């Protein structure tokens, strides 16, 4: 079984676009009045919003994009996030109404559900900073048990911890690290397993999708310090693998690894897209730990390609990243799912947290883009007779699954991949996540 999923949002899920008179300027953090949420059992499919009909026709799984995070559950929702709205300061007060509606919708339509995310410092209640270490530890345990028990039997897989790694592969010194110590990740997984022993538990992170090649005699292509052709942030990719390996060796109940796959076709340095071969190597070594691997939040930004790039080149770059990266991932037996972070450019977090872009597989009017065909071609490799590396624009991508350059000396992405800028003296991690855990969209000069 392979999950083919998308992140979903409540407002476009339950409202027709024309019903929202103000538009949906930031659907990610928007909410819906309870009386506007239809009964899924009483609404014919052909009367659902186009957004919703598309989910049912294209995907077998969903993930809650925003409203299941700790902060939104107890601090900033219900109601639109607003600096003028006083947040609740009561740890025991949870509002599951939006998530309940989305989960009920998914169950009614036989969609698999992934819960995202139990512990992430960026969207945790700010008042954790004012607590003692003992209080934080108790609050984290209570939150995991409260949330997982509430959805027990309905949500069966969870991203337990998200983005705990800095660019150098070491742990971010976030509120959980400072209050609970470096073993907080292990403890969160143990609590999650205790809360629901049947749940599938995942660690999720970003900029960890690729592993550079190395020539060795023992067949290990990703463990040597003599590695050449490194991935964009090799240190973080190694830190990701080492963290997972450490958890497995300690007997921690962890079952899967999520690699976010937020890519920028025009990115350089830490934002440079990894090659298919790099992705394949990373998935392979994680799979050898006994874990399943998924692409958990995939989208492909294109607006940072140079001004000279026409629409056709942007479309080609985006489609090639979707198709080739997924084809490489699907060629590994441990890979079990692709989750897009939205599917239509009309509703994408990128416009609200980065800049104007068109990173998804359907356009503003839900029409299929070339990137849709790219994903479709990748998925066809799973069919009887399907072959990894199907023809794309007259060229086969088969050769790029194991190496980054074909027999004619052509590098993957040669038509659109941007040259690296001159070194600014800060090294390969310049501009990426700091030890304090600052997210990508708050960093300067992000591509």
Backbone torsions as a table, in degrees:
resi	resn	phi	psi	omega
1	UNK	NA	134.1	174.9
2	UNK	-121.2	126.2	175.9
3	UNK	-76.9	130.1	174.2
4	UNK	-119.4	95.6	-167.0
5	UNK	-123.3	171.0	175.3
6	UNK	-143.0	150.0	169.7
7	UNK	-72.9	142.6	-179.1
8	UNK	-126.5	156.0	-178.2
9	UNK	-126.3	145.8	-174.1
10	UNK	-70.0	-37.3	-172.6
11	UNK	-65.9	-53.7	177.5
12	UNK	-70.3	-21.5	178.9
13	UNK	-67.5	-38.0	-173.5
14	UNK	-107.4	-15.6	-178.5
15	UNK	-115.5	135.1	168.3
16	UNK	-65.4	145.1	-175.4
17	UNK	-55.1	-37.1	-177.5
18	UNK	-75.2	-14.7	179.7
19	UNK	-74.2	-25.3	-177.2
20	UNK	-91.1	95.5	-171.7
21	UNK	-62.4	-25.9	-179.9
22	UNK	-89.3	0.5	-173.4
23	UNK	77.1	-175.0	178.0
24	UNK	-125.6	75.4	-174.2
25	UNK	-65.2	-27.7	177.5
26	UNK	-145.8	75.0	-175.5
27	UNK	-60.7	-25.7	-177.2
28	UNK	-56.2	-43.2	-175.3
29	UNK	-111.8	13.9	179.0
30	UNK	-82.6	157.8	179.7
31	UNK	-126.2	171.6	-178.0
32	UNK	-126.4	137.4	173.7
33	UNK	-63.0	142.1	-174.1
34	UNK	-59.2	-33.8	-178.8
35	UNK	-71.0	-12.8	180.0
36	UNK	-88.7	-9.5	-178.1
37	UNK	-84.5	117.2	-176.8
38	UNK	-77.7	159.0	173.0
39	UNK	-76.1	116.4	-176.2
40	UNK	-60.5	-30.0	-179.0
41	UNK	-76.4	-17.9	-175.2
42	UNK	-106.8	3.2	-176.8
43	UNK	-111.0	115.2	176.4
44	UNK	-59.3	144.7	-177.1
45	UNK	-56.4	-39.2	-176.5
46	UNK	-73.3	-4.3	176.2
47	UNK	-103.6	-0.1	178.9
48	UNK	-76.6	158.2	175.3
49	UNK	-57.5	155.5	-178.8
50	UNK	-61.1	-37.2	175.8
51	UNK	-54.6	-46.8	-175.8
52	UNK	-71.1	-42.9	177.4
53	UNK	-60.6	-36.5	179.4
54	UNK	-65.5	-40.7	176.9
55	UNK	-57.9	-45.5	-176.7
56	UNK	-68.6	-28.4	-177.7
57	UNK	-90.0	-19.0	-172.0
58	UNK	-115.1	-18.5	-170.4
59	UNK	-130.0	155.4	174.8
60	UNK	-111.6	1.8	-174.5
61	UNK	-149.9	155.5	173.7
62	UNK	-136.0	157.8	171.6
63	UNK	-131.3	141.2	179.5
64	UNK	-75.9	115.7	-171.8
65	UNK	-69.2	-44.2	-170.4
66	UNK	-133.2	-40.8	-162.1
67	UNK	-76.5	-3.5	178.3
68	UNK	-100.5	0.5	177.1
69	UNK	-72.9	155.6	-171.2
70	UNK	-59.0	-48.7	-179.2
71	UNK	-57.1	-52.1	178.6
72	UNK	-59.5	-31.5	-178.4
73	UNK	-71.5	-33.4	-172.1
74	UNK	-123.6	-10.7	-168.4
75	UNK	-124.1	-49.4	-171.4
76	UNK	-107.1	-15.3	177.0
77	UNK	-118.1	156.2	9.9
78	UNK	-78.8	162.8	-179.6
79	UNK	96.5	155.0	180.0
80	UNK	-58.5	142.5	176.9
81	UNK	-64.0	124.2	-177.8
82	UNK	-148.9	137.3	178.5
83	UNK	-64.6	-22.3	-178.3
84	UNK	-86.6	-9.1	-179.8
85	UNK	-91.6	120.4	-178.7
86	UNK	-67.6	126.3	179.0
87	UNK	-76.8	156.2	172.6
88	UNK	-72.8	145.8	177.2
89	UNK	-114.8	18.0	-175.8
90	UNK	-102.2	111.8	-177.6
91	UNK	-62.0	-29.8	-176.5
92	UNK	-84.1	-1.5	-177.4
93	UNK	-98.0	112.4	-179.6
94	UNK	-116.7	142.5	173.0
95	UNK	-119.2	101.1	-179.1
96	UNK	-95.8	10.2	-168.9
97	UNK	-60.6	-45.8	-178.4
98	UNK	-67.3	-42.9	179.5
99	UNK	-66.0	-41.0	176.3
100	UNK	-53.3	-47.5	-177.8
101	UNK	-63.3	-42.0	-179.4
102	UNK	-69.1	-40.0	178.9
103	UNK	-66.5	-43.8	178.2
104	UNK	-60.9	-40.6	176.7
105	UNK	-59.8	-47.1	-177.9
106	UNK	-63.8	-44.4	-179.6
107	UNK	-63.6	-41.5	179.8
108	UNK	-60.4	-33.5	-177.5
109	UNK	-101.6	17.0	173.8
110	UNK	59.3	38.3	175.6
111	UNK	-96.3	139.0	172.2
112	UNK	-70.2	151.8	-175.3
113	UNK	-128.6	132.7	171.8
114	UNK	-113.9	132.4	177.7
115	UNK	-87.5	131.4	-178.2
116	UNK	-140.2	120.8	-4.6
117	UNK	-140.0	150.3	-177.4
118	UNK	-73.6	-47.4	-174.8
119	UNK	-130.9	110.3	173.7
120	UNK	-147.1	122.3	-173.3
121	UNK	-61.2	-29.7	-175.5
122	UNK	-67.8	-34.4	-177.2
123	UNK	-116.6	31.9	175.1
124	UNK	-95.7	157.4	-179.0
125	UNK	-58.7	132.4	-177.0
126	UNK	-64.8	-21.9	-177.1
127	UNK	-73.2	-3.8	172.3
128	UNK	-60.3	-31.9	-178.9
129	UNK	-62.3	-26.4	-177.2
130	UNK	-90.3	0.7	-177.7
131	UNK	-93.7	158.7	173.8
132	UNK	-76.2	161.3	176.2
133	UNK	-53.0	-41.7	179.5
134	UNK	-63.9	-42.2	179.7
135	UNK	-65.5	-39.8	178.2
136	UNK	-64.3	-44.5	179.2
137	UNK	-58.3	-45.1	179.2
138	UNK	-65.6	-39.6	-179.1
139	UNK	-66.2	-41.2	179.4
140	UNK	-63.6	-47.1	179.1
141	UNK	-61.4	-44.0	-179.7
142	UNK	-62.6	-40.8	-179.6
143	UNK	-64.3	-44.6	179.6
144	UNK	-61.4	-47.0	-179.2
145	UNK	-66.8	-42.3	-178.8
146	UNK	-61.4	-49.8	-174.4
147	UNK	-70.2	-47.1	-177.3
148	UNK	-68.9	-38.4	178.9
149	UNK	-68.2	-34.7	179.4
150	UNK	-62.4	-39.2	-177.1
151	UNK	-102.7	13.2	-177.9
152	UNK	-58.4	130.4	-177.8
153	UNK	87.4	-17.3	178.3
154	UNK	-104.5	-45.8	173.3
155	UNK	-105.6	118.0	-171.8
156	UNK	-111.0	-1.3	173.8
157	UNK	-139.8	142.2	-172.5
158	UNK	-137.0	137.3	159.5
159	UNK	-78.5	112.4	-175.0
160	UNK	-83.5	-51.7	179.5
161	UNK	-127.3	142.1	-175.1
162	UNK	-128.9	133.5	169.9
163	UNK	52.1	58.9	178.0
164	UNK	-93.8	-3.1	-173.4
165	UNK	-104.7	139.7	172.1
166	UNK	-85.9	175.2	-176.1
167	UNK	-63.3	-26.3	-179.1
168	UNK	-87.4	4.8	177.1
169	UNK	88.6	-2.4	176.8
170	UNK	-92.8	170.2	-177.4
171	UNK	-72.7	137.2	172.7
172	UNK	-64.8	138.3	179.8
173	UNK	-87.5	64.5	-178.3
174	UNK	-86.6	-175.0	-175.6
175	UNK	-61.6	-33.8	-179.2
176	UNK	-73.0	-39.3	177.4
177	UNK	-63.5	-45.3	-176.1
178	UNK	-71.2	-33.5	-175.2
179	UNK	-92.9	-31.3	-173.3
180	UNK	-112.1	-14.6	-178.6
181	UNK	94.4	169.6	-174.0
182	UNK	-67.7	-12.4	179.8
183	UNK	-92.1	14.9	-176.7
184	UNK	-64.0	-31.6	-179.7
185	UNK	-65.0	-48.4	177.3
186	UNK	-56.3	-44.8	-177.6
187	UNK	-65.0	-38.9	179.8
188	UNK	-63.5	-39.8	177.9
189	UNK	-67.0	-38.6	178.9
190	UNK	-66.0	-40.6	177.5
191	UNK	-66.0	-40.0	179.8
192	UNK	-62.6	-41.0	179.0
193	UNK	-67.8	-36.8	177.9
194	UNK	-66.6	-38.2	-179.7
195	UNK	-67.3	-39.0	179.2
196	UNK	-146.1	91.7	-177.0
197	UNK	-60.9	-18.4	-178.0
198	UNK	-93.9	-4.4	-176.0
199	UNK	-77.6	148.0	176.1
200	UNK	-91.4	119.2	-168.9
201	UNK	-109.2	133.1	-170.8
202	UNK	-128.0	140.6	166.6
203	UNK	-100.8	135.2	-171.9
204	UNK	-126.1	138.3	177.7
205	UNK	-155.4	168.6	-177.8
206	UNK	-115.4	161.0	179.9
207	UNK	57.1	38.7	-178.4
208	UNK	-128.6	15.3	-167.2
209	UNK	-80.0	-17.7	-172.2
210	UNK	-122.6	150.0	175.6
211	UNK	-131.0	124.7	-179.7
212	UNK	-68.4	163.2	-176.7
213	UNK	-88.0	155.1	174.6
214	UNK	-149.3	143.3	179.5
215	UNK	-94.8	118.1	178.5
216	UNK	-134.2	168.1	178.7
217	UNK	-91.9	-13.6	-175.1
218	UNK	-100.3	4.7	176.2
219	UNK	84.8	-5.7	178.4
220	UNK	-81.1	111.1	-172.6
221	UNK	-95.6	8.8	-174.1
222	UNK	-146.3	18.3	-174.9
223	UNK	-120.2	0.8	-173.4
224	UNK	-94.5	148.4	175.1
225	UNK	-75.4	-7.3	179.9
226	UNK	-94.1	21.2	-176.1
227	UNK	-61.4	140.8	172.6
228	UNK	-117.1	166.0	-179.9
229	UNK	52.1	59.8	-173.5
230	UNK	-70.1	156.9	174.6
231	UNK	-69.3	163.7	-176.2
232	UNK	-50.8	-46.5	172.0
233	UNK	-126.8	79.9	-175.9
234	UNK	-61.8	-37.2	-178.3
235	UNK	-62.1	-38.8	-180.0
236	UNK	-73.1	-38.6	176.4
237	UNK	-60.9	-40.3	177.1
238	UNK	-68.2	-40.0	178.0
239	UNK	-62.0	-37.9	177.1
240	UNK	-61.1	-50.7	179.6
241	UNK	-61.3	-45.0	-177.2
242	UNK	-66.3	-36.9	176.2
243	UNK	-62.4	-47.0	179.0
244	UNK	-62.7	-42.6	-179.8
245	UNK	-62.0	-41.8	179.5
246	UNK	-64.2	-42.8	179.3
247	UNK	-64.0	-43.1	179.4
248	UNK	-63.2	-44.8	-177.6
249	UNK	-66.6	-25.5	177.5
250	UNK	-84.3	-3.1	-178.9
251	UNK	76.9	20.7	178.4
252	UNK	-69.7	136.9	-179.4
253	UNK	-72.6	84.1	176.3
254	UNK	-126.2	137.7	-172.4
255	UNK	-120.4	-20.2	-175.6
256	UNK	-151.7	164.8	178.2
257	UNK	-128.8	131.3	177.4
258	UNK	-107.1	128.0	176.1
259	UNK	-110.4	117.3	-164.6
260	UNK	-63.4	-43.4	177.4
261	UNK	66.7	42.1	167.6
262	UNK	-85.2	101.9	-173.1
263	UNK	-108.0	152.5	172.8
264	UNK	-124.8	116.0	-177.4
265	UNK	-59.7	-32.2	-179.6
266	UNK	-94.7	10.9	-175.6
267	UNK	-72.4	151.5	173.5
268	UNK	-130.8	169.2	-177.8
269	UNK	51.8	-124.0	-174.9
270	UNK	-69.7	-15.3	178.9
271	UNK	-97.4	2.6	-178.6
272	UNK	-68.4	132.5	179.4
273	UNK	-65.8	138.6	173.7
274	UNK	-71.9	159.0	176.9
275	UNK	-82.2	161.6	176.7
276	UNK	-55.7	-39.8	-179.4
277	UNK	-63.9	-38.3	177.1
278	UNK	-62.8	-42.8	179.7
279	UNK	-64.6	-43.0	179.7
280	UNK	-60.5	-43.4	179.9
281	UNK	-65.0	-40.4	-179.7
282	UNK	-64.7	-44.8	178.9
283	UNK	-63.6	-39.6	-177.9
284	UNK	-61.3	-46.8	-175.8
285	UNK	-71.7	-31.1	175.6
286	UNK	-70.1	-40.2	177.0
287	UNK	-60.1	-33.4	179.3
288	UNK	-68.3	-13.3	173.6
289	UNK	-81.0	-7.5	-178.0
290	UNK	93.8	12.7	-178.7
291	UNK	-102.1	151.0	168.4
292	UNK	-83.4	154.7	-177.4
293	UNK	-130.9	139.2	175.2
294	UNK	-136.3	153.7	166.6
295	UNK	-85.8	115.5	-163.5
296	UNK	-99.8	-20.2	-173.8
297	UNK	-148.6	43.9	-165.9
298	UNK	-71.1	131.8	165.2
299	UNK	-154.0	162.3	-173.7
300	UNK	-134.1	104.0	178.9
301	UNK	-76.5	145.8	-176.9
302	UNK	-129.5	-8.3	-172.2
303	UNK	-72.1	-14.5	179.9
304	UNK	-91.6	3.8	167.5
305	UNK	-64.9	152.7	-174.6
306	UNK	-60.0	157.4	-178.7
307	UNK	-59.5	-24.5	-179.7
308	UNK	-74.1	-14.1	-179.7
309	UNK	-76.0	122.3	179.2
310	UNK	-82.6	175.4	-177.2
311	UNK	-60.5	-34.4	-178.9
312	UNK	-66.3	-42.1	178.8
313	UNK	-66.3	-41.0	178.3
314	UNK	-61.8	-42.9	179.5
315	UNK	-64.1	-41.5	179.4
316	UNK	-63.8	-44.9	-179.8
317	UNK	-61.3	-47.1	-179.1
318	UNK	-61.8	-46.4	-178.9
319	UNK	-64.4	-39.8	-179.1
320	UNK	-65.6	-39.2	178.6
321	UNK	-64.2	-49.0	178.1
322	UNK	-57.9	-51.7	-173.5
323	UNK	-67.7	-50.2	-172.5
324	UNK	-72.9	-40.2	178.2
325	UNK	-63.6	-43.7	-179.7
326	UNK	-70.3	-37.9	177.1
327	UNK	-60.5	-42.7	178.3
328	UNK	-64.0	-43.4	-179.9
329	UNK	-62.7	-44.7	-177.0
330	UNK	-68.4	-15.7	178.5
331	UNK	-78.1	-9.7	179.0
332	UNK	-98.5	130.2	-175.9
333	UNK	-64.3	-21.9	-179.2
334	UNK	-81.6	-10.6	-178.2
335	UNK	-78.3	126.7	-173.8
336	UNK	-127.0	7.6	178.5
337	UNK	178.1	150.4	173.0
338	UNK	-122.1	127.8	177.6
339	UNK	-121.8	114.3	175.7
340	UNK	-79.8	145.9	178.8
341	UNK	-91.4	67.8	-172.2
342	UNK	98.9	166.9	-176.3
343	UNK	-134.2	-18.2	-179.5
344	UNK	-122.5	135.7	-177.7
345	UNK	-60.9	-15.1	177.7
346	UNK	-66.5	-29.4	-176.9
347	UNK	-132.2	84.6	179.1
348	UNK	-134.4	137.9	178.9
349	UNK	-63.0	-24.5	-175.7
350	UNK	-57.4	-40.0	-177.2
351	UNK	-66.7	-25.6	-177.7
352	UNK	-95.0	-26.2	-175.8
353	UNK	-111.6	-18.0	177.2
354	UNK	-117.8	-84.3	-173.5
355	UNK	-167.6	175.1	179.5
356	UNK	-65.5	131.9	-176.1
357	UNK	-161.9	175.2	177.4
358	UNK	-136.7	72.7	-167.4
359	UNK	-88.3	-1.1	-169.0
360	UNK	-110.7	-172.8	-169.8
361	UNK	-96.2	-9.2	173.3
362	UNK	-123.1	149.5	-177.8
363	UNK	-84.0	-169.3	-176.8
364	UNK	-61.8	-23.6	-178.6
365	UNK	-105.9	18.6	177.6
366	UNK	66.4	24.4	176.3
367	UNK	-89.2	144.9	-177.8
368	UNK	-68.7	133.8	176.8
369	UNK	-100.2	175.6	176.6
370	UNK	-61.9	-30.2	178.4
371	UNK	-66.1	-29.8	173.9
372	UNK	-60.9	-45.5	179.1
373	UNK	-63.3	-36.3	177.9
374	UNK	-61.4	-45.6	176.9
375	UNK	-64.4	-42.1	179.0
376	UNK	-60.0	-44.1	178.8
377	UNK	-63.0	-38.5	178.2
378	UNK	-63.9	-43.2	-179.0
379	UNK	-68.3	-26.4	178.4
380	UNK	-63.9	-20.6	179.1
381	UNK	-66.2	-16.7	178.3
382	UNK	-82.5	-15.7	-176.4
383	UNK	-78.0	154.9	174.8
384	UNK	-54.8	126.1	-178.7
385	UNK	87.0	-6.7	178.7
386	UNK	-68.9	148.9	-176.7
387	UNK	-129.8	129.6	176.9
388	UNK	-63.1	131.3	179.9
389	UNK	89.3	44.1	177.9
390	UNK	-62.7	164.5	-177.5
391	UNK	-64.1	137.7	177.1
392	UNK	-138.8	112.3	-179.0
393	UNK	61.9	30.5	179.3
394	UNK	86.4	-4.1	-178.4
395	UNK	-117.8	135.5	176.1
396	UNK	-85.0	139.6	178.1
397	UNK	-98.8	9.1	-177.8
398	UNK	-54.5	-41.4	-173.0
399	UNK	-66.9	-20.1	-175.0
400	UNK	-87.8	3.0	179.8
401	UNK	-73.6	-28.0	-177.6
402	UNK	-114.9	-14.4	-179.4
403	UNK	-147.6	163.0	-174.3
404	UNK	-94.5	-8.8	-178.8
405	UNK	-130.8	134.3	-178.6
406	UNK	-82.6	-179.0	-174.6
407	UNK	-65.6	-16.9	178.7
408	UNK	-97.0	5.7	178.3
409	UNK	84.6	11.6	179.2
410	UNK	-87.2	126.3	179.3
411	UNK	-82.9	148.5	176.5
412	UNK	-60.8	134.3	-180.0
413	UNK	76.1	16.5	-172.7
414	UNK	-59.7	-31.4	-176.6
415	UNK	-74.5	-16.8	-175.1
416	UNK	-139.1	-18.1	-178.6
417	UNK	-61.9	132.9	-175.5
418	UNK	-86.1	144.4	176.9
419	UNK	-67.9	150.3	178.8
420	UNK	-71.8	138.2	176.0
421	UNK	-70.2	166.6	177.5
422	UNK	-64.3	146.9	-178.2
423	UNK	-59.6	138.6	178.7
424	UNK	-101.7	8.8	177.5
425	UNK	89.6	-5.2	-178.3
426	UNK	-97.5	-4.6	177.8
427	UNK	82.0	-175.0	-172.2
428	UNK	-68.4	-18.1	-177.0
429	UNK	-95.7	7.5	-179.3
430	UNK	-56.0	127.6	174.9
431	UNK	85.3	-4.4	-177.9
432	UNK	-94.7	-174.3	-174.2
433	UNK	-52.0	133.8	178.3
434	UNK	-86.3	173.5	178.2
435	UNK	-64.3	-18.9	177.6
436	UNK	-84.1	-5.6	174.8
437	UNK	84.5	28.7	178.5
438	UNK	-65.6	127.6	-178.4
439	UNK	-70.9	159.8	-175.6
440	UNK	-52.7	-43.0	-170.6
441	UNK	-71.7	-9.5	176.8
442	UNK	-99.7	0.3	-178.7
443	UNK	-89.1	147.5	-179.8
444	UNK	-74.2	152.2	174.1
445	UNK	53.3	42.5	178.6
446	UNK	-83.5	128.1	175.3
447	UNK	-94.7	NA	NA
